[in-house]
């Protein structure tokens, strides 16, 4: 029953975002924004079928990343924006999705499984709910960017302050995420670190710098999108907050913190690391 409720809530939230993001005078933009939202869910449901039959989660993250790419490229092709900010938003989202999707796919291929799904994938509705939630994740995180790309706001060829600041935030967040992922991958690849926790590099300044980078880059996309939004479309700016809440309260940080406490909760070095190091936001003064 909880899975059914989760699926229905995801669909309701998606419908609400479709209504907000498409709330402008251009009927074509309204329809496209809603259809792209529906497409995000349909892709997950189609991928769920072989995933459930084969009892595998190996293509879960890759499917999510490909959905971002498909939505961005489709929005570009259908809206044919002529200004730099809208095209740049689409390109930046596709670059991020390509990098993260390939990274996560190779990681799970090497590991053999994603332990998060071990007790979920045997249950039809629970597994379906995770795929449905991924459709919601894609749609809401990309909502501000999609609304901007499809917006009927008159195009401008100039690069304004929002584009400069937003792309700068995206670049910084992207760099932090890539560097943090690389540092942790190299750390895990060393057999000597099998029972150790990482506390060097960017991980010295934050316990989860990769998630901080992801939140920052989506904040950058929202900043870039802001000048092209109007009316109810401003509600799509909730996307970076949605990313923050999902990564810190639902998955990501909360799950990893619980796992870390279980593995190293009695280790004085780990307790000292947790006490001096912020959970999420980087503190370069450490």
N, C-alpha and C positions, 0 to 999 in steps of 0.2 A: 504493500500500500504506500509506503514511503517513497518508493521509486516512482510510482504513478504520479504522486503529488509533485515530486521533483521534476518530472517531465512536463507536467501541466504548468508549473510555475515558470519553467524555462521558456515554454511557448508563449505564455502570457507576457513575460518580460520582453521577449523578442517582438511580440506584436506591439507592445507599448513603445519600444524603441523605433519600430517601423512607422508608427503614427507620428512620433515626434520628429524623426529625421526627415520625413517626407512632407512636413507641414510647411509648404510654401506654395506660391501661386502657380508654378510650373507643374502641370499634371503629369508630364512625362517624367520629370525628376522624382515625383512622388511614387509613381509606379515602379520605376527602376530601383529606387532605394528599397522598397518593400520586396520586390522580386529577388534582389540580391540577398536580402535577409533570409528569404525562403530557401534560396539556393544553398546558403551556408548550412542550414539544417538538413536539406535533402542529401547533400554530399555525405554528411556524417551517417545518415540512416542507410545509404547505399553501401558505405564502407563497413557498417556494422554487420551486415548480413554475412559476408565471408569471414569476418573476424569472429563472429559467434560460432559459425559452423566449424571453423578450424581451431577455435579456442586460442586465439592469439591477439596480442595487443601490440605487436611489433610495428604496425603501420598507423597506430593511433596518432602519435605526434606528427608524423609525416603527413598524414591526411589533413590535420589542422593547418599545417604550414602551406600545403598546396591549395587549401581553401582560401587563405589570404591572397595568394598569388592570383588565383582565378578571379576572385572578386575585384581585385585592384585592376587587373588587365581588362576584365569585362567592363568595368566602370569607365576606363580610359577609352575603350573602343566605342562604347555607346554614347558617351557624353562628348567625346572629342574636344576636350578643353584645349585652349590655345595659349593659356598663360602659364608661366613658370611654376607658381606655387602649387597648383593642382597636379600638374604632371610630376613635380618633385615629391609630393605626398605619396603618390602611387608608387613611384620608383623606390623611395625609402622603405615603404612597407614591404615591397617585394624583395628588396635586398635583405632586410631583417628576416623575413620568412624563409628565404633560401638558406641563409646561414644557420638559423636555429633548427630548421627542419632537418637539414643534413647532419648537423651535430647530434641531435637527439636520436635520429635513426641509426647512425653509426654506433652511438653509445649503447643502445638497446640491442643492437646486433651483436656487439661484443659481449655484453653481459648475458644475453640469452633470454632475458625477460625483464619486465618492469614489475617489481614486487608489489607495487600499489594495486595491481590488477589480479593478484593471485587468488584472492577470495571473492572477487567481483565477477570475473568473466564466466564462471559456471552458471551464474544466475541471469536469465534472459533479461528481466526488467532492470536489474541493477546495472548490467553492462550497457543496455540501451540508454539508460539515464546518463551514463558517463559520456556517451557519444552525443547525446542531445545537448548536454551541458557544454560540450566543446563547440557545438554550433552556436550556442548563445555567447560563449567566450569570444569566438571570432567576430560575430556580428557587433557586439557591444564595444569591444576594444577598438574596432575599426570604424565605428559608427560616425565619429566626428570627421574622420578622413573621407569616408564614403560620401557623407552629406556635403562636404566641401567640393569634392570632385564633381558631384552631380548637380550642385547648386546652380540656380539661374542667375545668381549675382553677376553683373557684367564683368567679363574677364579683364584682368590688368596684366600687362606684360612686365611691369616693373616688380622688382623684388623689394618688398617693404620690410619694416622692422620685425613684424611677426614672422616672416619667412626666415630672416636672419637668426633671430633668437630661437625660434622653434627648431630649425635645422641644426643649430649649434647644440641645443639640448639633446636632440636625437643623436647627433654624432658622439657626444660625450657619453650618453647612456649606452649606445651601441658598443663603443670602445670598452667601457667598463664591463659590459656583459661578456664580450668576446674574450677579453683578457682574463677575467675571473673564471670563465669556463675552461680556458686553456690551462690555467694554473692548477685547477682542481683535477683536470684530466691527467696531467703529468704526475701529480701527486699520487693519484690512485693507481697509476700504471706501475709504480715502484712497489714491488712485493714487500719491501721493508716497511711500508706505510699502511699495511693491511689493517692494523688495529689502531691506527693513529688518526687524529683529526688535523685538518689543515689550519694553520694560523700564520702563514707568511704571505707575502705579496699583498694583494688587495684584501685578502681574508684577515689580514692583521687589523684593518681599519673597519671592517664590517663582517658579521658572521654570515651574511648572505649578500655579498656585493653584486652577484649576477642578477638577483631579483631587483635590487636597487636600480641597476642599469636598465632593466626592462621597464620599470615604472617610469624612469626618467625619459626614455625614448618615446614612450606613448604620450607623455606630457608634452614633449616636443611636437608630436603630430597634432595634438589638440591646439597648441599655440598657433601653429601654422594654419590650421583650419578656421580659427576664430573669425577672421575678417570676412569669410565667405558664407558665414551662417547668418540666419535671421529667425526671429520669432521663436517658435517651439523648437527649432533646430538647435538652439543653445543647450537643450537638455542632452544632446549627444556628447557634450563636453564632460559628461560624467565618466567617459571611458577610462581616463587614467585613474580615477578614484575606484572604479570597478576593478581594474587590474590590481591596485593596491589591496583592496579588501579581499579579493580572491587569493592573491599570493600570500597574504599575511594571516588571514582568518580561516580559509577553507583548505587550501593545499599549500604546497611549497614550504614556507617558513614554519607554519604550525606543525606540519608533519615531520620536518627535519629536526626541529627543536625537540620534539618528543622522542625521536629516534636517538638524537645525540645524548639526551639526558639518560636514556635507557642504557646506552653503551658506555658512556664516560661520566655518568653522574657521580661516581665515587672517586673520580680522578681529580686531585687538587689542582693540577695544571689546567684541566678543562674548566673547572669551576672558576679559576682565576681568569682564564681567557673570557669566559662569559661575563664576568663581573666588569671587566675593563673595556670590552668590545661591544659597540652598539649592535643590536639585532639586525637592523636594516641599513640605516643611513650611514654613509662613510664618514668617519672622523679622521681626517688626515693629520690631526694634531697628536695622535697616539704615538 
